[in-house]
Amino acid sequence: MRFLLPLLLVACSGAPVDPEEPAPDAADEIAPAPADDAGEPEAAPEADAAPAPSCGKHVTALFAVGTGAGALRDLAGACWDVVDADGSANKSWRKCSASTWTVKNETAPNWALDDTNPNAPLSDDQSLLDACAKGATGIGFEYMAYRGSWRLLFPANHLKAFFAELYAGDGDIDDYWPAHYVNNAQLGKHTVYPMINIGPTNVASPAAKIQKDALAMCKTIKNGGYLGVYVGTWDQPMTKTDARAVALAKALDACTK
């Protein structure tokens, strides 16, 4: 995930990225989707499995980094679960980092691209995405950094959904929420899930805001969908008693029951 220096951020691989803030009028770059048999663009499917009888809906918390996934999983209720999509921690996922322009675990069935950025050359982002998704047999997710606009790119196959990174850097929880997500014309034509940072480095006591905003984000997600989760303090352990994990669990409980 690419942000302004000197923030400590690292796209899930741990390497620093883009030092410059984009111009406010960055271009809206959306590559054409591959055509299906009917000649129409292939949309990212959204799961629609029926929730359990006691649940209003079912949601999956999708962790872009492994930190915090185990802690939240220990708190999971009947109406939501947790997936760790960090290829460094879960070998069933490819780790495709735009910080290093590499694909790790390249034979894994699932993939997650971290991340597209309108400030980067379009050809570089597209090439990494194509390499990331090549030969995949599972599902794929594309994370997107906001730099004056979003960049949505389409691989040849297995794209499940996009995730909008709603934080400018490791220090922030969701400074792009809701202004650059809710009713956003660029995102509205596709399945794009929100991603919150529950490990902000510049917020002393973030639990209350995490719970409030995660609940609001979750309410926008349909049954079978995902809430993206990033942890800016990715290099520090998180247990199930951590106030940040507890806050997120409470938000998911309230949203799905």
Secondary structure by P-SEA (a helix, b strand, c coil): cccccccccccccccccccccccccccccccccccccccccccccccccccccccccccccccccccaaaaaaaacccccccccccccccccbbbbbccccccccccccbbbbccccccccaaaaaaaaaaaaccccbbbbbbbbbccbbbbbbccccccbbbbccccccccccccccccccccccccccbbbbbbbccccccccaaaaaaaaaaaaaaaccccbbbbbbbcccccccccccaaaaaaaaaaaaacc
